[in-house]
């Protein structure tokens, strides 16, 4: 198993929640203090460096017009971190290509970072959360189709080396594609796709890309992984799905004792509990697709992809742990919780740890990284081999 340190680079210094409508989209940026923001960037980059020092790989993402993630241009942050690290794999999860107008530009950015990092890049792609449709001035209809056309064009741009080719698709049109530089890794950097839906995972499985899912808990994660395996097998990739094709992202805090871990976990839950978003930003018409919207109107549908606002406010540590979105405690307790989760969902090869959020301070974040890296990670690597086969584990 590989472990990745992740922070959404939040800006937590906000007024009381009853003084604003939404933490996303329309929160006035007069609230943002550039000096505090610069200090936060400095500490987040240092925490990624410490993760590398402890043998943990690095993950980052991007969001737009929100205090929950003040990294609206993850390729810029990734390039900066590539130059202050030397060993860790660098995962961007990811590029919201359904909302970007120039997929070839994305191919160029990622190829450049792969060169800057000497081949340490892992490239993730996401459709984009529903509340970013409005800021992107995007059409929520047919976002999946735009996403997949963009991704296929990017992969072709990475792998075509004989001069310009043209692309005339449904959504994107290029007369001459011939990117410089081309990637360090051949044929191209590893590709990840994030989805929280079974239908999306089945398509990812058919392509053989790494499947990541975020805060989907016990039942949701198992459904996503089962769908991925169906797609993998239906595409003729064989019956056995390598464990390194699956990834899970959750909140994790490992402390020296239970009270210390509990205090850290409560601060991590800021990410869920501060995520105040009104319904009109959560469900733009057409985003979820016709079948999903009908199901939601009937009361039988689930939350949309990436929509953590529907978790409910004021979630407790106990509830988050019970759902499988938070793991906290002493090293022995965190190891046992992760082992239980791993076995019940059928196994996964990558653990994406949101180890910093909200008001978890720098020293607390570093302590959590080091406790996990030194006391838990070696046991996970020993017990859960990288060459395991997904879906063959019994419930713990």
C-alpha positions in Angstrom: 0.0 0.0 0.0 1.1 3.5 -0.8 0.2 6.5 1.4 -0.2 10.1 0.2 -0.4 13.2 2.3 -3.2 15.6 1.3 -4.4 19.0 2.3 -7.0 21.1 0.5 -5.0 24.3 1.5 -8.0 25.7 3.3 -8.4 29.3 4.5 -10.2 28.8 7.8 -10.3 32.4 9.1 -13.9 33.0 8.4 -16.7 35.0 10.1 -19.5 33.0 11.9 -21.4 30.8 9.5 -24.7 32.7 10.1 -23.0 35.8 8.6 -22.7 34.3 5.1 -24.9 32.2 2.8 -22.2 29.8 1.4 -18.6 29.0 1.9 -18.3 28.4 -1.8 -19.1 30.5 -4.9 -20.2 33.8 -3.4 -18.3 34.2 -0.2 -16.8 37.8 -0.5 -13.0 37.7 -1.0 -12.7 40.8 1.2 -12.6 38.2 4.0 -9.3 36.9 2.7 -6.2 38.3 4.2 -3.3 38.0 1.7 -0.6 38.0 4.5 -2.3 35.1 6.3 -2.8 33.4 3.0 0.9 33.6 2.2 1.8 32.1 5.6 -0.6 29.3 5.0 1.0 28.5 1.6 4.4 28.5 3.2 3.3 26.0 5.9 1.4 23.7 3.5 4.4 23.4 1.3 6.6 22.7 4.3 4.2 20.0 5.4 4.4 18.3 2.0 8.2 18.4 2.3 7.9 16.8 5.7 5.7 14.1 4.3 8.4 13.3 1.8 11.0 13.2 4.5 8.9 10.6 6.3 8.5 8.4 3.2 5.0 9.5 2.3 4.0 10.6 -1.2 2.3 13.9 -2.0 -1.2 14.7 -3.3 -3.0 18.0 -4.1 -6.1 19.2 -5.8 -7.8 22.4 -6.9 -11.1 24.1 -6.3 -12.5 27.5 -7.3 -14.1 30.4 -5.4 -14.1 28.7 -2.1 -12.3 29.0 1.3 -12.2 25.2 1.6 -9.4 25.0 -1.0 -7.4 28.1 -1.8 -5.5 26.4 -4.6 -7.4 27.4 -7.8 -4.4 26.4 -10.0 -3.0 23.1 -8.7 -0.5 22.9 -11.6 1.2 26.0 -10.2 1.4 24.5 -6.7 2.5 21.2 -8.1 5.4 22.8 -10.1 6.5 24.6 -6.9 6.5 21.5 -4.9 8.3 19.6 -7.6 11.3 21.9 -7.2 11.5 21.6 -3.4 11.1 17.8 -3.3 13.2 15.0 -4.9 11.8 11.6 -4.1 8.0 11.6 -3.5 5.5 10.8 -6.2 3.4 13.9 -6.9 -0.3 13.3 -7.5 -2.7 16.0 -8.8 -6.3 14.9 -8.2 -7.1 16.6 -10.2 -7.5 18.6 -13.3 -11.2 19.5 -13.7 -11.1 19.1 -17.5 -14.9 19.2 -18.0 -14.7 22.9 -16.9 -11.5 23.8 -18.8 -11.7 25.0 -22.4 -8.2 23.9 -23.5 -7.4 20.3 -22.8 -4.2 20.6 -24.9 -3.0 23.2 -22.4 -3.6 20.7 -19.6 -1.5 18.2 -21.5 1.3 20.7 -21.9 1.2 21.7 -18.2 1.3 18.1 -17.0 4.2 17.2 -19.4 6.2 20.2 -18.2 5.7 19.1 -14.5 6.7 15.6 -15.3 9.9 17.0 -16.8 10.5 19.3 -13.8 10.0 16.5 -11.4 12.2 14.0 -13.4 9.3 11.6 -13.9 7.5 11.7 -10.5 4.1 12.9 -11.7 0.8 11.1 -11.4 -2.0 12.9 -13.3 -5.5 12.8 -12.0 -8.7 14.0 -13.7 -12.0 15.0 -12.2 -15.3 16.1 -13.7 -15.6 18.9 -11.1 -18.0 19.4 -8.2 -21.5 20.8 -8.9 -20.9 24.1 -7.1 -18.1 25.0 -9.6 -20.3 24.9 -12.7 -21.4 28.5 -12.1 -17.9 29.9 -11.4 -16.6 28.1 -14.5 -19.4 29.6 -16.6 -19.9 26.0 -17.7 -22.9 23.9 -18.9 -23.8 21.2 -16.4 -25.3 19.1 -19.2 -23.0 16.5 -20.9 -20.1 17.2 -18.5 -19.2 13.5 -18.5 -19.0 13.5 -22.3 -16.7 16.6 -22.2 -14.6 15.0 -19.5 -13.9 11.8 -21.4 -13.3 13.6 -24.8 -10.8 15.9 -23.1 -9.0 13.0 -21.3 -8.7 11.0 -24.5 -7.3 14.1 -26.3 -4.8 14.7 -23.5 -3.5 11.1 -23.6 -3.1 11.3 -27.4 -1.2 14.6 -27.1 1.2 12.9 -24.7 1.8 9.8 -26.9 1.8 11.2 -30.4 5.4 12.1 -31.4 5.4 12.4 -35.2 4.4 16.0 -35.6 1.0 17.7 -35.5 -2.3 15.9 -35.6 -5.8 17.4 -35.8 -8.7 16.7 -33.5 -12.3 17.4 -34.5 -14.5 16.2 -31.7 -17.9 17.0 -30.3 -16.7 19.5 -27.8 -13.1 20.3 -28.8 -11.5 21.3 -32.1 -7.7 21.6 -32.9 -6.0 22.0 -36.2 -2.5 21.2 -35.0 -1.5 19.4 -31.8 2.2 18.8 -31.2 3.1 19.5 -27.6 6.6 20.5 -26.4 7.9 19.2 -24.0 6.6 15.7 -24.1 6.4 13.8 -20.8 9.4 12.2 -19.1 7.5 9.0 -18.3 6.6 6.8 -21.2 4.2 6.2 -22.8 2.7 8.8 -20.3 2.4 9.5 -16.6 0.0 7.3 -14.6 -3.6 8.4 -15.1 -6.1 8.6 -12.2 -9.8 9.4 -12.3 -11.9 10.3 -9.3 -15.5 9.4 -9.0 -17.9 8.6 -6.2 -20.5 6.9 -8.4 -20.8 3.2 -9.5 -21.6 4.2 -13.1 -18.5 6.4 -13.3 -16.3 3.8 -11.7 -17.3 1.1 -14.3 -16.2 3.4 -17.1 -12.9 4.1 -15.3 -12.4 0.4 -14.9 -12.9 -0.3 -18.6 -10.1 2.2 -19.3 -7.7 0.6 -16.7 -7.0 4.0 -15.0 -6.4 4.2 -11.3 -9.8 4.8 -9.6 -10.0 7.1 -6.6 -13.0 7.7 -4.4 -13.3 10.3 -1.6 -15.2 10.0 1.6 -17.6 7.4 0.3 -17.4 5.3 3.5 -18.0 1.5 3.8 -21.0 1.0 1.5 -20.3 3.6 -1.1 -16.6 2.6 -1.5 -17.5 -1.1 -1.9 -20.0 -0.2 -4.6 -17.5 1.9 -6.5 -14.8 -0.8 -6.4 -17.3 -3.5 -7.4 -18.3 -1.4 -10.4 -14.7 -0.7 -11.3 -14.0 -4.5 -11.3 -17.0 -5.0 -13.6 -15.8 -2.5 -16.0 -12.3 -3.9 -16.0 -13.4 -7.4 -16.7 -16.0 -6.4 -19.3 -13.3 -4.6 -21.2 -11.3 -7.9 -21.5 -8.6 -6.9 -19.0 -8.8 -10.2 -17.2 -10.5 -11.4 -14.1 -7.8 -10.2 -11.6 -7.8 -6.5 -10.8 -4.5 -5.3 -9.4 -4.8 -3.7 -6.0 -2.8 -0.6 -7.2 -5.8 0.4 -9.5 -7.9 1.5 -6.5 -7.5 4.4 -4.0 -9.4 5.7 -1.1 -9.3 9.2 0.4 -10.3 9.8 4.0 -9.7 12.0 7.0 -6.9 10.5 9.2 -5.3 11.6 12.5 -2.9 9.5 14.5 -2.0 10.7 17.9 0.2 9.6 20.8 -2.9 8.9 22.9 -6.7 8.8 22.4 -7.4 12.3 23.7 -4.7 13.9 21.5 -6.0 11.9 18.5 -9.6 13.0 19.3 -8.6 16.6 19.4 -6.9 16.4 16.1 -9.8 14.6 14.5 -12.3 17.2 15.7 -10.2 19.9 13.9 -10.1 17.8 10.7 -13.9 17.6 10.7 -13.9 21.3 10.0 -13.8 20.2 6.3 -17.2 18.6 6.6 -18.9 20.7 9.2 -17.9 24.1 7.7 -19.0 23.2 4.3 -22.1 25.4 4.2 -23.5 25.3 0.7 -27.1 26.2 -0.3 -29.1 23.7 -2.5 -29.1 25.9 -5.6 -25.3 25.6 -5.8 -25.4 21.8 -5.0 -27.7 20.7 -7.7 -27.3 22.6 -11.0 -29.9 21.2 -13.5 -28.5 18.4 -15.5 -25.3 17.9 -13.5 -26.3 14.5 -12.1 -27.8 13.1 -15.3 -31.4 12.3 -16.0 -31.7 9.0 -14.3 -30.0 10.2 -11.1 -32.1 13.4 -11.0 -35.3 11.3 -11.3 -34.1 9.0 -8.5 -33.3 12.0 -6.3 -36.8 13.5 -6.9 -38.3 10.2 -5.9 -36.1 10.2 -2.7 -34.2 7.1 -3.8 -31.0 8.8 -5.1 -27.7 9.5 -3.4 -25.6 12.7 -3.2 -23.9 13.8 -6.3 -20.3 13.2 -7.0 -18.0 15.3 -4.9 -21.0 16.9 -3.0 -19.8 16.7 0.7 -22.3 19.4 1.7 -25.0 16.6 2.0 -23.1 15.0 4.9 -24.9 17.3 7.3 -23.5 19.9 9.6 -22.0 19.2 13.0 -21.0 15.7 12.3 -19.4 14.0 15.4 -16.1 12.1 15.4 -18.1 8.9 16.3 -20.4 9.3 13.3 -17.6 10.0 10.9 -15.7 7.0 12.2 -18.8 4.8 12.0 -19.3 5.8 8.3 -15.7 5.1 7.4 -14.8 8.7 6.4 -12.6 9.3 9.5 -9.9 7.2 11.1 -8.4 8.4 14.4 -6.7 7.2 17.5 -3.5 5.7 18.7 -1.3 3.9 16.1 -2.8 0.5 17.1 -6.3 1.9 16.8 -5.8 3.6 13.4 -4.2 0.5 12.0 -7.1 -1.7 13.2 -9.7 0.8 11.7 -7.9 0.9 8.4 -7.5 -2.9 8.3 -11.3 -3.3 8.9 -12.1 -0.8 6.2 -9.7 -2.3 3.7 -11.1 -5.8 4.1 -14.7 -4.8 4.0 -14.4 -2.8 0.8 -12.3 -5.5 -1.0 -8.9 -3.8 -0.7 -7.2 -0.8 -2.3 -3.6 0.1 -3.1 -3.5 3.8 -2.2 -4.5 5.6 0.9 -5.0 9.3 0.3 -4.8 10.9 3.7 -6.4 14.3 4.4 -4.2 14.9 7.3 -4.7 18.7 7.5 -7.9 20.7 7.4 -9.3 23.8 9.1 -7.7 24.8 12.3 -5.3 21.9 12.7 -2.1 23.8 13.3 1.3 23.1 11.7 2.8 21.3 14.7 -0.3 19.1 15.1 -0.3 18.3 11.4 3.4 17.4 11.4 2.9 15.2 14.5 0.0 13.4 12.8 2.1 12.8 9.7 5.1 11.5 11.7 3.0 9.3 13.9 1.3 7.7 11.0 4.4 7.4 8.9 6.5 5.8 11.6 4.0 3.7 13.6 1.2 2.8 11.1 2.5 2.9 7.6 5.2 0.2 8.0 2.5 -2.2 9.2 0.2 -1.4 6.3 3.0 -2.0 3.8 3.9 -5.3 5.4 0.3 -6.7 5.6 -1.2 -5.3 2.4 1.1 -6.2 -0.5 1.3 -4.1 -3.6 0.8 -7.2 -5.8 -2.4 -8.3 -4.1 -5.6 -8.8 -6.1 -8.6 -6.6 -5.5 -11.9 -8.0 -4.2 -10.6 -11.2 -2.5 -10.6 -10.0 1.2 -13.1 -11.1 3.8 -14.7 -8.7 6.2 -12.6 -8.1 9.3 
